[in-house]
Amino acid sequence: MTARIDDSTPPDSAADTLGARERILSAAFELFHESGYAGTSVTRIARAAGMTPAAIYWHFPSKQDVLAAMLKRMYETSYSDLRGSVRTEGSATERLGDYVRAYVRIQLEDLGDRRNHSYSALASSLTTEDQRALGLLSRPYIELLREILQQGVQSGTFDIDDMSVTSYAISTMCENVFTWFRVGGRLSIDEVAEHHFRLVLRMVNATPARPA
Protein backbone atom coordinates (compact mmCIF):
# COMPACT_ATOMS: atom_id res chain seq x y z
CA MET A 1 0.00 0.00 0.00
CA THR A 2 1.26 3.50 -0.82
CA ALA A 3 2.13 5.51 2.29
CA ARG A 4 0.21 8.71 2.84
CA ILE A 5 1.90 12.05 3.49
CA ASP A 6 -0.39 12.81 6.40
CA ASP A 7 0.59 9.84 8.58
CA SER A 8 3.78 9.07 10.48
CA THR A 9 5.61 7.44 7.57
CA PRO A 10 7.96 9.30 5.21
CA PRO A 11 6.70 10.48 1.80
CA ASP A 12 7.15 8.19 -1.19
CA SER A 13 8.55 10.66 -3.72
CA ALA A 14 10.08 14.08 -4.27
CA ALA A 15 6.68 15.25 -5.55
CA ASP A 16 5.04 14.12 -2.32
CA THR A 17 7.72 15.92 -0.32
CA LEU A 18 7.33 19.17 -2.27
CA GLY A 19 3.55 19.06 -2.05
CA ALA A 20 3.62 18.42 1.67
CA ARG A 21 6.12 21.22 2.31
CA GLU A 22 3.96 23.65 0.35
CA ARG A 23 0.88 22.69 2.37
CA ILE A 24 2.80 23.13 5.61
CA LEU A 25 4.26 26.51 4.64
CA SER A 26 0.93 27.82 3.32
CA ALA A 27 -0.80 26.83 6.55
CA ALA A 28 2.02 28.29 8.64
CA PHE A 29 1.87 31.55 6.68
CA GLU A 30 -1.74 32.18 7.68
CA LEU A 31 -1.48 30.91 11.25
CA PHE A 32 1.76 32.66 12.16
CA HIS A 33 0.49 35.98 10.83
CA GLU A 34 -2.85 35.55 12.56
CA SER A 35 -1.76 34.16 15.94
CA GLY A 36 1.97 34.82 16.12
CA TYR A 37 4.73 32.29 16.70
CA ALA A 38 3.90 31.52 20.34
CA GLY A 39 0.18 31.25 19.60
CA THR A 40 0.61 28.73 16.80
CA SER A 41 1.28 25.11 17.68
CA VAL A 42 2.57 22.39 15.39
CA THR A 43 -0.76 20.66 15.93
CA ARG A 44 -2.63 23.67 14.51
CA ILE A 45 -0.31 23.83 11.51
CA ALA A 46 -0.76 20.11 10.91
CA ARG A 47 -4.53 20.34 11.15
CA ALA A 48 -4.64 23.27 8.69
CA ALA A 49 -2.31 21.41 6.32
CA GLY A 50 -4.41 18.24 6.49
CA MET A 51 -1.80 16.04 8.11
CA THR A 52 -0.66 14.82 11.51
CA PRO A 53 1.94 16.58 13.72
CA ALA A 54 4.26 13.60 13.18
CA ALA A 55 4.17 14.25 9.43
CA ILE A 56 5.31 17.84 9.99
CA TYR A 57 8.52 16.56 11.55
CA TRP A 58 9.36 14.49 8.46
CA HIS A 59 9.82 17.80 6.63
CA PHE A 60 10.90 20.24 9.35
CA PRO A 61 12.88 19.35 12.50
CA SER A 62 11.05 21.95 14.61
CA LYS A 63 8.46 24.71 14.60
CA GLN A 64 11.34 27.20 14.39
CA ASP A 65 12.43 25.57 11.14
CA VAL A 66 8.89 25.93 9.78
CA LEU A 67 8.93 29.64 10.66
CA ALA A 68 12.37 30.16 9.14
CA ALA A 69 11.39 28.44 5.89
CA MET A 70 8.09 30.30 5.70
CA LEU A 71 9.74 33.70 6.22
CA LYS A 72 12.48 32.93 3.72
CA ARG A 73 9.93 32.06 1.07
CA MET A 74 7.84 35.13 1.82
CA TYR A 75 10.78 37.53 1.73
CA GLU A 76 11.95 36.10 -1.60
CA THR A 77 8.48 36.09 -3.16
CA SER A 78 7.56 39.55 -1.91
CA TYR A 79 10.84 41.07 -3.09
CA SER A 80 10.39 39.49 -6.52
CA ASP A 81 6.91 41.06 -6.72
CA LEU A 82 8.21 44.41 -5.48
CA ARG A 83 11.19 44.50 -7.85
CA GLY A 84 8.99 43.56 -10.77
CA SER A 85 6.65 46.45 -9.99
CA VAL A 86 9.35 49.14 -10.04
CA ARG A 87 10.26 50.40 -13.49
CA THR A 88 13.95 50.27 -14.33
CA GLU A 89 13.78 53.58 -16.20
CA GLY A 90 11.89 56.69 -15.25
CA SER A 91 12.13 59.59 -12.86
CA ALA A 92 12.89 59.09 -9.19
CA THR A 93 9.38 60.22 -8.32
CA GLU A 94 7.82 57.69 -10.70
CA ARG A 95 9.98 54.86 -9.39
CA LEU A 96 9.35 55.83 -5.77
CA GLY A 97 5.63 55.75 -6.51
CA ASP A 98 5.99 52.27 -7.98
CA TYR A 99 7.89 51.13 -4.89
CA VAL A 100 5.53 52.53 -2.25
CA ARG A 101 2.33 51.46 -4.00
CA ALA A 102 3.63 47.92 -4.58
CA TYR A 103 4.95 47.57 -1.03
CA VAL A 104 1.62 48.64 0.47
CA ARG A 105 -0.36 46.34 -1.80
CA ILE A 106 1.88 43.38 -0.97
CA GLN A 107 1.16 43.91 2.73
CA LEU A 108 -2.59 44.35 2.35
CA GLU A 109 -3.54 41.92 -0.40
CA ASP A 110 -2.07 38.78 1.20
CA LEU A 111 -4.19 38.32 4.31
CA GLY A 112 -6.38 41.35 4.84
CA ASP A 113 -7.85 41.45 8.35
CA ARG A 114 -6.23 38.15 9.34
CA ARG A 115 -2.74 39.60 9.57
CA ASN A 116 -1.84 40.61 13.12
CA HIS A 117 1.92 40.02 13.06
CA SER A 118 4.47 41.48 10.65
CA TYR A 119 7.38 39.66 9.07
CA SER A 120 9.78 41.52 11.35
CA ALA A 121 7.79 40.65 14.49
CA LEU A 122 7.76 36.99 13.55
CA ALA A 123 11.47 37.08 12.74
CA SER A 124 12.19 38.05 16.36
CA SER A 125 11.23 34.48 17.33
CA LEU A 126 14.01 33.00 15.20
CA THR A 127 17.44 32.03 16.45
CA THR A 128 20.20 34.62 16.10
CA GLU A 129 21.68 32.68 13.20
CA ASP A 130 18.36 32.48 11.35
CA GLN A 131 17.68 36.17 11.99
CA ARG A 132 21.04 36.98 10.45
CA ALA A 133 20.25 34.88 7.38
CA LEU A 134 16.84 36.51 7.05
CA GLY A 135 18.45 39.93 7.36
CA LEU A 136 20.44 39.18 4.22
CA LEU A 137 17.17 38.47 2.40
CA SER A 138 15.60 41.75 3.55
CA ARG A 139 18.59 43.84 2.49
CA PRO A 140 17.53 44.12 -1.19
CA TYR A 141 14.31 45.89 -0.12
CA ILE A 142 16.28 48.73 1.45
CA GLU A 143 18.94 48.73 -1.25
CA LEU A 144 16.33 49.21 -3.97
CA LEU A 145 14.68 52.01 -2.02
CA ARG A 146 17.99 53.76 -1.39
CA GLU A 147 18.86 53.48 -5.06
CA ILE A 148 15.64 55.32 -5.90
CA LEU A 149 16.15 57.93 -3.17
CA GLN A 150 19.73 58.52 -4.27
CA GLN A 151 18.54 59.01 -7.82
CA GLY A 152 16.16 61.68 -6.55
CA VAL A 153 18.88 63.42 -4.54
CA GLN A 154 21.29 63.45 -7.48
CA SER A 155 18.65 64.86 -9.81
CA GLY A 156 17.69 67.55 -7.30
CA THR A 157 14.18 66.13 -6.95
CA PHE A 158 14.54 64.96 -3.34
CA ASP A 159 16.14 66.69 -0.36
CA ILE A 160 17.08 64.07 2.24
CA ASP A 161 19.07 64.85 5.39
CA ASP A 162 19.71 61.25 6.47
CA MET A 163 19.41 58.52 3.87
CA SER A 164 19.51 55.65 6.38
CA VAL A 165 16.82 57.04 8.70
CA THR A 166 14.57 58.06 5.82
CA SER A 167 14.80 54.73 3.98
CA TYR A 168 14.05 52.70 7.12
CA ALA A 169 11.17 55.02 8.04
CA ILE A 170 9.58 54.57 4.61
CA SER A 171 10.08 50.81 4.66
CA THR A 172 8.64 50.44 8.17
CA MET A 173 5.64 52.62 7.37
CA CYS A 174 4.80 50.53 4.31
CA GLU A 175 5.39 47.16 5.99
CA ASN A 176 3.19 47.91 8.99
CA VAL A 177 0.23 49.43 7.17
CA PHE A 178 -1.71 46.24 7.94
CA THR A 179 -1.85 47.19 11.65
CA TRP A 180 -4.61 49.72 11.04
CA PHE A 181 -6.08 48.89 7.63
CA ARG A 182 -9.45 47.15 7.60
CA VAL A 183 -11.05 45.43 4.63
CA GLY A 184 -14.32 47.18 3.82
CA GLY A 185 -13.25 50.28 5.74
CA ARG A 186 -13.26 53.89 4.61
CA LEU A 187 -10.27 53.53 2.29
CA SER A 188 -9.53 50.96 -0.40
CA ILE A 189 -6.10 49.38 -0.79
CA ASP A 190 -5.37 51.62 -3.78
CA GLU A 191 -6.39 54.73 -1.85
CA VAL A 192 -4.16 53.76 1.07
CA ALA A 193 -1.28 53.20 -1.35
CA GLU A 194 -1.78 56.68 -2.81
CA HIS A 195 -1.94 58.28 0.64
CA HIS A 196 1.30 56.58 1.59
CA PHE A 197 2.97 57.80 -1.57
CA ARG A 198 1.95 61.39 -0.82
CA LEU A 199 3.28 61.06 2.72
CA VAL A 200 6.57 59.67 1.43
CA LEU A 201 6.91 62.56 -1.01
CA ARG A 202 6.75 64.90 1.97
CA MET A 203 9.32 62.84 3.83
CA VAL A 204 11.82 63.23 1.00
CA ASN A 205 10.95 66.92 0.43
CA ALA A 206 10.09 66.18 -3.19
CA THR A 207 10.16 69.07 -5.61
CA PRO A 208 6.78 69.36 -7.41
CA ALA A 209 6.92 68.39 -11.07
CA ARG A 210 7.04 71.35 -13.39
CA PRO A 211 4.30 71.69 -16.03
CA ALA A 212 5.43 70.67 -19.51
Secondary structure, DSSP 8 states (H G I E B T S, - for coil): ----TTSSS--SSHHHHHHHHHHHHHHHHHHHHHHTTTT--HHHHHHHHTS-HHHHHHH-SSHHHHHHHHHHHHHHHHHHHHHHHS-SSS-HHHHHHHHHHHHHHHHHHTTGGG--S-HHHHHTTS-HHHHHHHHHHHHHHHHHHHHHHHHHHHTTS---S-HHHHHHHHHHHHHGGGGT--TTSSS-HHHHHHHHHHHHHHHTT-------
